[in-house]
Amino acid sequence: AAGSTLFELAGSQSTLAEHGLDRHWRNARVHTLHDPVRWKFHAIGNYYLNDTNPPLRGTI
């Protein structure tokens, strides 16, 4: 939603590196790919299989 709003406001030229907005596009992509549920399942599985304590209080 925020990425498409930025694209609507700035136009197609906003993707060019000379405007310096390309890093924001990359950051937006990273944030959309982060899946905290997957990491919680990983921590639970790591606890049961390897006896490794999960991270403290919501750091996933």
N, CA, C and O atoms as a Tripos MOL2 file, in Angstrom:
@<TRIPOS>MOLECULE
protein
  240   239    60     0     0
PROTEIN
NO_CHARGES

@<TRIPOS>ATOM
      1 N           0.8270   -1.1900    0.0000 N.3       1 ALA1
      2 CA          0.0000    0.0000    0.0000 C.3       1 ALA1
      3 C           0.8770    1.2610    0.0000 C.2       1 ALA1
      4 O           0.6590    2.1750   -0.7960 O.2       1 ALA1
      5 N           1.8460    1.3010    0.8780 N.am      2 ALA2
      6 CA          2.7080    2.4900    0.9490 C.3       2 ALA2
      7 C           3.5800    2.6030   -0.2920 C.2       2 ALA2
      8 O           3.8290    3.7030   -0.7850 O.2       2 ALA2
      9 N           4.0410    1.4720   -0.7920 N.am      3 GLY3
     10 CA          4.8770    1.4970   -1.9920 C.3       3 GLY3
     11 C           4.1180    1.9970   -3.2020 C.2       3 GLY3
     12 O           4.6470    2.7800   -3.9910 O.2       3 GLY3
     13 N           2.8690    1.5460   -3.3580 N.am      4 SER4
     14 CA          2.0950    2.0220   -4.5000 C.3       4 SER4
     15 C           1.6940    3.4810   -4.3380 C.2       4 SER4
     16 O           1.5780    4.2020   -5.3280 O.2       4 SER4
     17 N           1.4810    3.9260   -3.0990 N.am      5 THR5
     18 CA          1.1780    5.3410   -2.8710 C.3       5 THR5
     19 C           2.3840    6.2040   -3.2190 C.2       5 THR5
     20 O           2.2380    7.2580   -3.8390 O.2       5 THR5
     21 N           3.5760    5.7610   -2.8240 N.am      6 LEU6
     22 CA          4.7920    6.4950   -3.1720 C.3       6 LEU6
     23 C           4.9660    6.5550   -4.6840 C.2       6 LEU6
     24 O           5.3530    7.5860   -5.2340 O.2       6 LEU6
     25 N           4.6780    5.4490   -5.3440 N.am      7 PHE7
     26 CA          4.7870    5.3990   -6.8040 C.3       7 PHE7
     27 C           3.7860    6.3510   -7.4530 C.2       7 PHE7
     28 O           4.1110    7.0160   -8.4360 O.2       7 PHE7
     29 N           2.5590    6.4210   -6.9030 N.am      8 GLU8
     30 CA          1.5430    7.3310   -7.4410 C.3       8 GLU8
     31 C           1.9630    8.7870   -7.2610 C.2       8 GLU8
     32 O           1.7880    9.6010   -8.1680 O.2       8 GLU8
     33 N           2.5140    9.1150   -6.1020 N.am      9 LEU9
     34 CA          2.9000   10.4950   -5.8220 C.3       9 LEU9
     35 C           4.1190   10.9350   -6.6290 C.2       9 LEU9
     36 O           4.1430   12.0380   -7.1770 O.2       9 LEU9
     37 N           5.1210   10.0760   -6.6990 N.am     10 ALA10
     38 CA          6.3820   10.4590   -7.3270 C.3      10 ALA10
     39 C           6.4380   10.1310   -8.8140 C.2      10 ALA10
     40 O           7.2520   10.7070   -9.5370 O.2      10 ALA10
     41 N           5.6050    9.2320   -9.2790 N.am     11 GLY11
     42 CA          5.6000    8.8620  -10.6890 C.3      11 GLY11
     43 C           6.6490    7.8140  -11.0100 C.2      11 GLY11
     44 O           7.4150    7.3970  -10.1420 O.2      11 GLY11
     45 N           6.6750    7.3970  -12.2550 N.am     12 SER12
     46 CA          7.5870    6.3300  -12.6610 C.3      12 SER12
     47 C           9.0470    6.7520  -12.5970 C.2      12 SER12
     48 O           9.9260    5.8970  -12.4930 O.2      12 SER12
     49 N           9.3260    8.0480  -12.6560 N.am     13 GLN13
     50 CA         10.7040    8.5360  -12.5760 C.3      13 GLN13
     51 C          11.3110    8.3040  -11.1900 C.2      13 GLN13
     52 O          12.5300    8.3670  -11.0310 O.2      13 GLN13
     53 N          10.4700    8.0360  -10.1900 N.am     14 SER14
     54 CA         10.9790    7.8610   -8.8260 C.3      14 SER14
     55 C          11.8260    6.6070   -8.6730 C.2      14 SER14
     56 O          12.5560    6.4710   -7.6910 O.2      14 SER14
     57 N          11.7390    5.6960   -9.6240 N.am     15 THR15
     58 CA         12.5340    4.4750   -9.5290 C.3      15 THR15
     59 C          13.9660    4.6600  -10.0010 C.2      15 THR15
     60 O          14.7950    3.7710   -9.8080 O.2      15 THR15
     61 N          14.2700    5.7840  -10.6080 N.am     16 LEU16
     62 CA         15.6290    6.0310  -11.0880 C.3      16 LEU16
     63 C          16.5730    6.2940   -9.9150 C.2      16 LEU16
     64 O          16.2020    6.9590   -8.9470 O.2      16 LEU16
     65 N          17.7760    5.7760  -10.0080 N.am     17 ALA17
     66 CA         18.7610    5.9180   -8.9300 C.3      17 ALA17
     67 C          19.1850    7.3670   -8.7150 C.2      17 ALA17
     68 O          19.5800    7.7320   -7.6080 O.2      17 ALA17
     69 N          19.1110    8.1890   -9.7420 N.am     18 GLU18
     70 CA         19.5640    9.5810   -9.6060 C.3      18 GLU18
     71 C          18.7110   10.3820   -8.6230 C.2      18 GLU18
     72 O          19.1650   11.3970   -8.0950 O.2      18 GLU18
     73 N          17.4950    9.9400   -8.3780 N.am     19 HIS19
     74 CA         16.6250   10.6360   -7.4240 C.3      19 HIS19
     75 C          16.8490   10.1560   -5.9920 C.2      19 HIS19
     76 O          16.3660   10.7810   -5.0480 O.2      19 HIS19
     77 N          17.5670    9.0680   -5.8250 N.am     20 GLY20
     78 CA         17.8910    8.5600   -4.4970 C.3      20 GLY20
     79 C          16.7520    7.8410   -3.7940 C.2      20 GLY20
     80 O          16.8510    7.5530   -2.6010 O.2      20 GLY20
     81 N          15.6810    7.5470   -4.5040 N.am     21 LEU21
     82 CA         14.5620    6.8480   -3.8730 C.3      21 LEU21
     83 C          14.6670    5.3340   -4.0120 C.2      21 LEU21
     84 O          13.8640    4.6010   -3.4350 O.2      21 LEU21
     85 N          15.6530    4.8630   -4.7740 N.am     22 ASP22
     86 CA         15.7680    3.4250   -4.9980 C.3      22 ASP22
     87 C          15.9940    2.6600   -3.7040 C.2      22 ASP22
     88 O          15.5290    1.5280   -3.5720 O.2      22 ASP22
     89 N          16.6940    3.2500   -2.7510 N.am     23 ARG23
     90 CA         16.9240    2.5460   -1.4850 C.3      23 ARG23
     91 C          15.6190    2.3750   -0.7200 C.2      23 ARG23
     92 O          15.4550    1.3950    0.0070 O.2      23 ARG23
     93 N          14.6840    3.3160   -0.8730 N.am     24 HIS24
     94 CA         13.3850    3.1820   -0.2120 C.3      24 HIS24
     95 C          12.5670    2.0550   -0.8350 C.2      24 HIS24
     96 O          11.8440    1.3410   -0.1390 O.2      24 HIS24
     97 N          12.6880    1.9030   -2.1510 N.am     25 TRP25
     98 CA         12.0010    0.7900   -2.8020 C.3      25 TRP25
     99 C          12.5650   -0.5390   -2.2980 C.2      25 TRP25
    100 O          11.8110   -1.4790   -2.0440 O.2      25 TRP25
    101 N          13.8860   -0.6160   -2.1550 N.am     26 ARG26
    102 CA         14.5050   -1.8480   -1.6530 C.3      26 ARG26
    103 C          14.0890   -2.1090   -0.2130 C.2      26 ARG26
    104 O          13.7780   -3.2470    0.1400 O.2      26 ARG26
    105 N          14.0780   -1.0800    0.6200 N.am     27 ASN27
    106 CA         13.6650   -1.2450    2.0100 C.3      27 ASN27
    107 C          12.2200   -1.7090    2.1030 C.2      27 ASN27
    108 O          11.8920   -2.5620    2.9270 O.2      27 ASN27
    109 N          11.3590   -1.1550    1.2670 N.am     28 ALA28
    110 CA          9.9560   -1.5690    1.2700 C.3      28 ALA28
    111 C           9.8420   -3.0390    0.9000 C.2      28 ALA28
    112 O           9.0350   -3.7660    1.4790 O.2      28 ALA28
    113 N          10.6360   -3.4760   -0.0500 N.am     29 ARG29
    114 CA         10.5950   -4.8870   -0.4470 C.3      29 ARG29
    115 C          11.0530   -5.7840    0.6930 C.2      29 ARG29
    116 O          10.4520   -6.8310    0.9320 O.2      29 ARG29
    117 N          12.0940   -5.3970    1.3900 N.am     30 VAL30
    118 CA         12.5900   -6.1980    2.5140 C.3      30 VAL30
    119 C          11.5150   -6.3260    3.5820 C.2      30 VAL30
    120 O          11.3160   -7.4080    4.1350 O.2      30 VAL30
    121 N          10.8270   -5.2420    3.8720 N.am     31 HIS31
    122 CA          9.8030   -5.2790    4.9160 C.3      31 HIS31
    123 C           8.6030   -6.1220    4.5080 C.2      31 HIS31
    124 O           7.9590   -6.7290    5.3640 O.2      31 HIS31
    125 N           8.2940   -6.1710    3.2290 N.am     32 THR32
    126 CA          7.1710   -6.9980    2.8090 C.3      32 THR32
    127 C           7.5410   -8.4740    2.7990 C.2      32 THR32
    128 O           6.6580   -9.3280    2.8730 O.2      32 THR32
    129 N           8.8230   -8.7900    2.7100 N.am     33 LEU33
    130 CA          9.2450  -10.1880    2.6910 C.3      33 LEU33
    131 C           9.4590  -10.7640    4.0870 C.2      33 LEU33
    132 O           9.5450  -11.9820    4.2420 O.2      33 LEU33
    133 N           9.5460   -9.9200    5.0910 N.am     34 HIS34
    134 CA          9.7630  -10.3960    6.4520 C.3      34 HIS34
    135 C           8.5000  -11.0820    6.9520 C.2      34 HIS34
    136 O           7.4250  -10.4830    6.9400 O.2      34 HIS34
    137 N           8.6150  -12.3320    7.3920 N.am     35 ASP35
    138 CA          7.4630  -13.1030    7.8510 C.3      35 ASP35
    139 C           7.7000  -13.5430    9.2880 C.2      35 ASP35
    140 O           8.3430  -14.5700    9.5080 O.2      35 ASP35
    141 N           7.1960  -12.7930   10.2850 N.am     36 PRO36
    142 CA          7.4650  -13.1300   11.6790 C.3      36 PRO36
    143 C           6.8690  -14.4700   12.1030 C.2      36 PRO36
    144 O           7.4150  -15.1260   12.9900 O.2      36 PRO36
    145 N           5.7620  -14.8890   11.4910 N.am     37 VAL37
    146 CA          5.1580  -16.1710   11.8570 C.3      37 VAL37
    147 C           6.1030  -17.3080   11.5020 C.2      37 VAL37
    148 O           6.2660  -18.2540   12.2730 O.2      37 VAL37
    149 N           6.7190  -17.2120   10.3410 N.am     38 ARG38
    150 CA          7.6780  -18.2480    9.9270 C.3      38 ARG38
    151 C           8.8300  -18.3620   10.9230 C.2      38 ARG38
    152 O           9.2610  -19.4680   11.2490 O.2      38 ARG38
    153 N           9.3340  -17.2140   11.4100 N.am     39 TRP39
    154 CA         10.4410  -17.2390   12.3620 C.3      39 TRP39
    155 C          10.0020  -17.7710   13.7170 C.2      39 TRP39
    156 O          10.8080  -18.3720   14.4270 O.2      39 TRP39
    157 N           8.7460  -17.5670   14.0920 N.am     40 LYS40
    158 CA          8.2440  -18.1360   15.3480 C.3      40 LYS40
    159 C           8.1880  -19.6550   15.2530 C.2      40 LYS40
    160 O           8.5700  -20.3490   16.1940 O.2      40 LYS40
    161 N           7.7140  -20.1750   14.1210 N.am     41 PHE41
    162 CA          7.7190  -21.6250   13.9200 C.3      41 PHE41
    163 C           9.1480  -22.1680   13.9330 C.2      41 PHE41
    164 O           9.3960  -23.2540   14.4570 O.2      41 PHE41
    165 N          10.0730  -21.4240   13.3670 N.am     42 HIS42
    166 CA         11.4780  -21.8270   13.3690 C.3      42 HIS42
    167 C          12.0120  -21.9090   14.7970 C.2      42 HIS42
    168 O          12.7070  -22.8630   15.1450 O.2      42 HIS42
    169 N          11.6920  -20.9200   15.6190 N.am     43 ALA43
    170 CA         12.1650  -20.9060   17.0090 C.3      43 ALA43
    171 C          11.5670  -22.0610   17.8030 C.2      43 ALA43
    172 O          12.2550  -22.6750   18.6200 O.2      43 ALA43
    173 N          10.2950  -22.3600   17.5690 N.am     44 ILE44
    174 CA          9.6440  -23.4730   18.2690 C.3      44 ILE44
    175 C          10.2700  -24.7970   17.8480 C.2      44 ILE44
    176 O          10.5660  -25.6440   18.6920 O.2      44 ILE44
    177 N          10.4700  -24.9760   16.5490 N.am     45 GLY45
    178 CA         11.0950  -26.1980   16.0600 C.3      45 GLY45
    179 C          12.5190  -26.3500   16.5530 C.2      45 GLY45
    180 O          12.9470  -27.4540   16.8930 O.2      45 GLY45
    181 N          13.2530  -25.2560   16.5960 N.am     46 ASN46
    182 CA         14.6260  -25.2850   17.0890 C.3      46 ASN46
    183 C          14.6620  -25.6620   18.5650 C.2      46 ASN46
    184 O          15.5870  -26.3360   19.0170 O.2      46 ASN46
    185 N          13.6540  -25.2260   19.3110 N.am     47 TYR47
    186 CA         13.5760  -25.5680   20.7360 C.3      47 TYR47
    187 C          13.3290  -27.0660   20.9160 C.2      47 TYR47
    188 O          14.0080  -27.7190   21.7090 O.2      47 TYR47
    189 N          12.3590  -27.6070   20.1830 N.am     48 TYR48
    190 CA         12.0210  -29.0200   20.3470 C.3      48 TYR48
    191 C          13.0740  -29.9580   19.7520 C.2      48 TYR48
    192 O          13.3180  -31.0320   20.3020 O.2      48 TYR48
    193 N          13.6880  -29.5750   18.6610 N.am     49 LEU49
    194 CA         14.6510  -30.4610   18.0130 C.3      49 LEU49
    195 C          16.0670  -30.3310   18.5590 C.2      49 LEU49
    196 O          16.7800  -31.3280   18.6730 O.2      49 LEU49
    197 N          16.4820  -29.1110   18.8960 N.am     50 ASN50
    198 CA         17.8690  -28.8680   19.2920 C.3      50 ASN50
    199 C          18.0260  -28.3830   20.7250 C.2      50 ASN50
    200 O          19.1370  -28.0980   21.1720 O.2      50 ASN50
    201 N          16.9010  -28.2880   21.4520 N.am     51 ASP51
    202 CA         16.9060  -27.8260   22.8420 C.3      51 ASP51
    203 C          17.5460  -26.4390   22.9750 C.2      51 ASP51
    204 O          18.2410  -26.1530   23.9500 O.2      51 ASP51
    205 N          17.2960  -25.5850   21.9750 N.am     52 THR52
    206 CA         17.7960  -24.2130   21.9780 C.3      52 THR52
    207 C          16.6770  -23.2910   22.4350 C.2      52 THR52
    208 O          15.5850  -23.3120   21.8680 O.2      52 THR52
    209 N          16.9350  -22.4900   23.4440 N.am     53 ASN53
    210 CA         15.9020  -21.5950   23.9500 C.3      53 ASN53
    211 C          15.5050  -20.5690   22.8940 C.2      53 ASN53
    212 O          16.3530  -20.0600   22.1610 O.2      53 ASN53
    213 N          14.1990  -20.2690   22.8220 N.am     54 PRO54
    214 CA         13.7550  -19.2440   21.8690 C.3      54 PRO54
    215 C          14.2020  -17.8570   22.3080 C.2      54 PRO54
    216 O          14.5460  -17.6630   23.4730 O.2      54 PRO54
    217 N          14.2020  -16.8910   21.3970 N.am     55 PRO55
    218 CA         14.5940  -15.5230   21.7540 C.3      55 PRO55
    219 C          13.6740  -14.9470   22.8330 C.2      55 PRO55
    220 O          12.5350  -15.3820   22.9990 O.2      55 PRO55
    221 N          14.1870  -13.9820   23.5430 N.am     56 LEU56
    222 CA         13.4130  -13.3650   24.6150 C.3      56 LEU56
    223 C          12.3220  -12.4530   24.0780 C.2      56 LEU56
    224 O          12.5320  -11.7470   23.0910 O.2      56 LEU56
    225 N          11.1980  -12.4610   24.6970 N.am     57 ARG57
    226 CA         10.0580  -11.5450   24.5270 C.3      57 ARG57
    227 C           9.9120  -10.8310   23.2030 C.2      57 ARG57
    228 O          10.2390   -9.6490   23.1000 O.2      57 ARG57
    229 N           9.4450  -11.4960   22.2250 N.am     58 GLY58
    230 CA          9.0480  -10.8510   20.9810 C.3      58 GLY58
    231 C          10.1430  -10.2360   20.1450 C.2      58 GLY58
    232 O           9.8900   -9.2800   19.4120 O.2      58 GLY58
    233 N          11.3460  -10.7520   20.2310 N.am     59 THR59
    234 CA         12.4180  -10.1980   19.4080 C.3      59 THR59
    235 C          12.4290  -10.7950   18.0080 C.2      59 THR59
    236 O          13.2920  -10.4660   17.1940 O.2      59 THR59
    237 N          11.4860  -11.6570   17.7310 N.am     60 ILE60
    238 CA         11.3950  -12.2540   16.3910 C.3      60 ILE60
    239 C          10.7350  -11.2630   15.4700 C.2      60 ILE60
    240 O          10.5510  -11.5480   14.2870 O.2      60 ILE60
@<TRIPOS>BOND
     1     1     2 1
     2     2     3 1
     3     3     4 2
     4     3     5 am
     5     5     6 1
     6     6     7 1
     7     7     8 2
     8     7     9 am
     9     9    10 1
    10    10    11 1
    11    11    12 2
    12    11    13 am
    13    13    14 1
    14    14    15 1
    15    15    16 2
    16    15    17 am
    17    17    18 1
    18    18    19 1
    19    19    20 2
    20    19    21 am
    21    21    22 1
    22    22    23 1
    23    23    24 2
    24    23    25 am
    25    25    26 1
    26    26    27 1
    27    27    28 2
    28    27    29 am
    29    29    30 1
    30    30    31 1
    31    31    32 2
    32    31    33 am
    33    33    34 1
    34    34    35 1
    35    35    36 2
    36    35    37 am
    37    37    38 1
    38    38    39 1
    39    39    40 2
    40    39    41 am
    41    41    42 1
    42    42    43 1
    43    43    44 2
    44    43    45 am
    45    45    46 1
    46    46    47 1
    47    47    48 2
    48    47    49 am
    49    49    50 1
    50    50    51 1
    51    51    52 2
    52    51    53 am
    53    53    54 1
    54    54    55 1
    55    55    56 2
    56    55    57 am
    57    57    58 1
    58    58    59 1
    59    59    60 2
    60    59    61 am
    61    61    62 1
    62    62    63 1
    63    63    64 2
    64    63    65 am
    65    65    66 1
    66    66    67 1
    67    67    68 2
    68    67    69 am
    69    69    70 1
    70    70    71 1
    71    71    72 2
    72    71    73 am
    73    73    74 1
    74    74    75 1
    75    75    76 2
    76    75    77 am
    77    77    78 1
    78    78    79 1
    79    79    80 2
    80    79    81 am
    81    81    82 1
    82    82    83 1
    83    83    84 2
    84    83    85 am
    85    85    86 1
    86    86    87 1
    87    87    88 2
    88    87    89 am
    89    89    90 1
    90    90    91 1
    91    91    92 2
    92    91    93 am
    93    93    94 1
    94    94    95 1
    95    95    96 2
    96    95    97 am
    97    97    98 1
    98    98    99 1
    99    99   100 2
   100    99   101 am
   101   101   102 1
   102   102   103 1
   103   103   104 2
   104   103   105 am
   105   105   106 1
   106   106   107 1
   107   107   108 2
   108   107   109 am
   109   109   110 1
   110   110   111 1
   111   111   112 2
   112   111   113 am
   113   113   114 1
   114   114   115 1
   115   115   116 2
   116   115   117 am
   117   117   118 1
   118   118   119 1
   119   119   120 2
   120   119   121 am
   121   121   122 1
   122   122   123 1
   123   123   124 2
   124   123   125 am
   125   125   126 1
   126   126   127 1
   127   127   128 2
   128   127   129 am
   129   129   130 1
   130   130   131 1
   131   131   132 2
   132   131   133 am
   133   133   134 1
   134   134   135 1
   135   135   136 2
   136   135   137 am
   137   137   138 1
   138   138   139 1
   139   139   140 2
   140   139   141 am
   141   141   142 1
   142   142   143 1
   143   143   144 2
   144   143   145 am
   145   145   146 1
   146   146   147 1
   147   147   148 2
   148   147   149 am
   149   149   150 1
   150   150   151 1
   151   151   152 2
   152   151   153 am
   153   153   154 1
   154   154   155 1
   155   155   156 2
   156   155   157 am
   157   157   158 1
   158   158   159 1
   159   159   160 2
   160   159   161 am
   161   161   162 1
   162   162   163 1
   163   163   164 2
   164   163   165 am
   165   165   166 1
   166   166   167 1
   167   167   168 2
   168   167   169 am
   169   169   170 1
   170   170   171 1
   171   171   172 2
   172   171   173 am
   173   173   174 1
   174   174   175 1
   175   175   176 2
   176   175   177 am
   177   177   178 1
   178   178   179 1
   179   179   180 2
   180   179   181 am
   181   181   182 1
   182   182   183 1
   183   183   184 2
   184   183   185 am
   185   185   186 1
   186   186   187 1
   187   187   188 2
   188   187   189 am
   189   189   190 1
   190   190   191 1
   191   191   192 2
   192   191   193 am
   193   193   194 1
   194   194   195 1
   195   195   196 2
   196   195   197 am
   197   197   198 1
   198   198   199 1
   199   199   200 2
   200   199   201 am
   201   201   202 1
   202   202   203 1
   203   203   204 2
   204   203   205 am
   205   205   206 1
   206   206   207 1
   207   207   208 2
   208   207   209 am
   209   209   210 1
   210   210   211 1
   211   211   212 2
   212   211   213 am
   213   213   214 1
   214   214   215 1
   215   215   216 2
   216   215   217 am
   217   217   218 1
   218   218   219 1
   219   219   220 2
   220   219   221 am
   221   221   222 1
   222   222   223 1
   223   223   224 2
   224   223   225 am
   225   225   226 1
   226   226   227 1
   227   227   228 2
   228   227   229 am
   229   229   230 1
   230   230   231 1
   231   231   232 2
   232   231   233 am
   233   233   234 1
   234   234   235 1
   235   235   236 2
   236   235   237 am
   237   237   238 1
   238   238   239 1
   239   239   240 2
@<TRIPOS>SUBSTRUCTURE
     1 ALA1         2 RESIDUE 1 A ALA
     2 ALA2         6 RESIDUE 1 A ALA
     3 GLY3        10 RESIDUE 1 A GLY
     4 SER4        14 RESIDUE 1 A SER
     5 THR5        18 RESIDUE 1 A THR
     6 LEU6        22 RESIDUE 1 A LEU
     7 PHE7        26 RESIDUE 1 A PHE
     8 GLU8        30 RESIDUE 1 A GLU
     9 LEU9        34 RESIDUE 1 A LEU
    10 ALA10       38 RESIDUE 1 A ALA
    11 GLY11       42 RESIDUE 1 A GLY
    12 SER12       46 RESIDUE 1 A SER
    13 GLN13       50 RESIDUE 1 A GLN
    14 SER14       54 RESIDUE 1 A SER
    15 THR15       58 RESIDUE 1 A THR
    16 LEU16       62 RESIDUE 1 A LEU
    17 ALA17       66 RESIDUE 1 A ALA
    18 GLU18       70 RESIDUE 1 A GLU
    19 HIS19       74 RESIDUE 1 A HIS
    20 GLY20       78 RESIDUE 1 A GLY
    21 LEU21       82 RESIDUE 1 A LEU
    22 ASP22       86 RESIDUE 1 A ASP
    23 ARG23       90 RESIDUE 1 A ARG
    24 HIS24       94 RESIDUE 1 A HIS
    25 TRP25       98 RESIDUE 1 A TRP
    26 ARG26      102 RESIDUE 1 A ARG
    27 ASN27      106 RESIDUE 1 A ASN
    28 ALA28      110 RESIDUE 1 A ALA
    29 ARG29      114 RESIDUE 1 A ARG
    30 VAL30      118 RESIDUE 1 A VAL
    31 HIS31      122 RESIDUE 1 A HIS
    32 THR32      126 RESIDUE 1 A THR
    33 LEU33      130 RESIDUE 1 A LEU
    34 HIS34      134 RESIDUE 1 A HIS
    35 ASP35      138 RESIDUE 1 A ASP
    36 PRO36      142 RESIDUE 1 A PRO
    37 VAL37      146 RESIDUE 1 A VAL
    38 ARG38      150 RESIDUE 1 A ARG
    39 TRP39      154 RESIDUE 1 A TRP
    40 LYS40      158 RESIDUE 1 A LYS
    41 PHE41      162 RESIDUE 1 A PHE
    42 HIS42      166 RESIDUE 1 A HIS
    43 ALA43      170 RESIDUE 1 A ALA
    44 ILE44      174 RESIDUE 1 A ILE
    45 GLY45      178 RESIDUE 1 A GLY
    46 ASN46      182 RESIDUE 1 A ASN
    47 TYR47      186 RESIDUE 1 A TYR
    48 TYR48      190 RESIDUE 1 A TYR
    49 LEU49      194 RESIDUE 1 A LEU
    50 ASN50      198 RESIDUE 1 A ASN
    51 ASP51      202 RESIDUE 1 A ASP
    52 THR52      206 RESIDUE 1 A THR
    53 ASN53      210 RESIDUE 1 A ASN
    54 PRO54      214 RESIDUE 1 A PRO
    55 PRO55      218 RESIDUE 1 A PRO
    56 LEU56      222 RESIDUE 1 A LEU
    57 ARG57      226 RESIDUE 1 A ARG
    58 GLY58      230 RESIDUE 1 A GLY
    59 THR59      234 RESIDUE 1 A THR
    60 ILE60      238 RESIDUE 1 A ILE
